[in-house]
Amino acid sequence: MEKKYVVGVDLGGTKIYTALVDLEGNIIKEKTVETLAHEGEQAVMGRIVDTINYVIDGTDKDLIKSIGIGSPGPLDVKNGIIIENSNLPFKNFAIVKTIKETYDLPTYLDNDANVATLGEFMFGAGKGTENMVFITASTGIGGGAVLNGKLFRGSTGNALEVGHMTVATEGPRCGCGNLGCAEALGSGTAIGKRAKEAVLSNVVTSLKNYENVTAKEVFKEAANGDRVAKNILNTSLTYLGIAVANTITNFDPEKVVVGGGVVNGGDIVIDTIRNVVEERCMAAFVENCTIEKAVLGGKAGVLGAAALAITEK
């Protein structure tokens, strides 16, 4: 039997990463270009098409099944439309229709958290599970879930906005308008913000040795024993842990996969999450559910888009 392929497009505010992928998740040919969003809709669309042309060049068109696209939201997934996004020039743009017409191939769109979830489920840390939750913590906190082997989207396609789960009755205001969101308390951005507040105060901390302090420096100084950095991390990661614990209580998955820049801070991240889950979840959930680090890293988006192309019929 001849080998079949799909195309995965990871569309981001900074870069477009496109790959030709076989059905086992191996990348055959890939191309990354800068998005250059400021150049507008048509220019960015042109670059997406260029990357697809590059990766399919040399492969028999009949062997390519479909195309999957992962994009930041908000999206209208049913109609294949990018509604609008602060980092992309598209506004109510029918991206699926455009690509479908260009290549005469089935084309699917989903948000970046959902495609990363699918990627880890099919080709990464969630391989072999039936019920898996993916949580990503970096600039913000996002998530996705595969339940009974299928991506769970919710009625508007925005299920598992775990970053906007309330984890404290008070707390800083989140970009979404609510107080006490997981994202405002447990994201990489939140860790950086707490560090900047500390630096501007009279507290004694080695964080003051940096010109610009971000989450990265907090992890570094906490490991060096700085009390303030340790406190910031402990508080923020506990809130992240609460978001994970609440999600486990809701969905009873066999695995939670945690990705995003924050997990690169070291073992302290997963360890803290596991401790909070053990403390806050019912014993049956704790015994049944493992919490692991995502394994696809920077390829989660493109392999997830490929997984979307493979699974959508």
Steps between C-alpha positions, in 0.01 A plus 500: 500500500622848416582730785259782575578845636334808646610862526510675838509880524589661833394862458636732767543871555876470456548212262328262262627142532376257235585133453420198287435223751435128459217328687736388778598858578840507329591832343606444139561858387461826691519875456491789746455864400437819693132595515562876457139564604529876450512446123132403505261221410598427139875505569468256789265277300755504217771382739281216627447386140875530428585272793238242396632506140853446632419198720281321242739560212623164374219296656223354286188707568285183517695385808406811700180444695426837658628820659471604864550850639556602860445868574457722804130580561233614508393285207180378343618140460177373339532749214881509489526869581761694701280757675779727619818486703722763654812344342366425153360726225199277427148627570208269420730332252385176332840330512366147450305594185808677356733205557241242395449683171874536442582131548167320453568308824290463815619772741437533874557779751519500878649713774860456603417349842276236342753404234781475756269275704442277198873495423595380849210251494591340168878533489622618842463450874132403470551214253287201594257687727123532456448801727772762508512863603768733365587817688746754371652771716713772343397857421146388582343174612300292253379147467321230310354158566460173318206314654410144396761533226349814347596865525249675725420843360194618688204677340696807384825314435668668797487228764779479758588865527671389820685829529172674575393267775468693827761368744480785755209720604719809481835543333618706206265584214542279198507625142159335455351735762454251783682501834696200625541309171757220483673689217536817710649297787681197359634580152856589403381857458359499854832374641682780317253763624540393865877519455482854358281608794755356743789675327319835525438451873738512795522126540848345502536272198766395249241568227613862529829401333328477161425784265187329377339230708274229352380156611835356384693701760251403771565130434874563500509698826256265674738213418781713650300528821360854475205514743292748299543308174412175679183656642391638163549160336330309777195727488469508119560128448248421775236695307597315183467177700151602615396551136632151420330349806164657409532373145574146622197518730283599203625256238654202684773449234762227513767752410565873521771625267654835594677706235603860433805700602436474874574123512852574381560655843599157631360217713353746749211567258366147459589416863297793633204418273507137615510604866206738461300235313571243771388747765183616322366215287312193616716193547344310208595780260852528636562125473366479146657812348863561409635850443776528244698753308412551133758351264440665161626846599519737203356232270170468693325753277605361164455134599168591662384662177603180322311294761195719435531429127525126570211474749241732344284326247 
